[in-house]
Amino acid sequence: MNASDPSEAGAASSANPGKTPPGHLVVQVYDEDAGGPPFTIDGGPGEKVAKMVEAVYAKLKRDPNPEDRLTCLATGEDVRQYGDLHLREYASGRCSDLVWTFVRDTGGAGE
């Protein structure tokens, strides 16, 4: 990883809490089980969606579970299926508003 490359700067700006580095894209994530306002993660436009998914789990302090649902709010599509896309590419065609919802495997409607 090259720290001087903004596309590889990392999925969460832990060095600058509360500040998004220039050029980074911000993803809002609603934890449907916890309720309340969304939390945010950010990544450079060249960051892989898979890395952003890892950042979601890190914020939630949970291990990834394939039964969890992490979806784009606008389309209802599973975010993880686009793990190989760069964040800019994903935002320009798959989930333009970058608002995701998270539901644990045992929570949410339908359980």
Secondary structure, 3 states (H helix, E strand, C coil): CCCCCHHHCCCCCCCCCCCCCCCCEEEEEEECCCCCCCEEEEECCCCEHHHHHHHHHHHHCCCCCCCCEEEECCCCCEHHHHCCCEHHHHHHHCCCCCEEEEECCCCCCCC
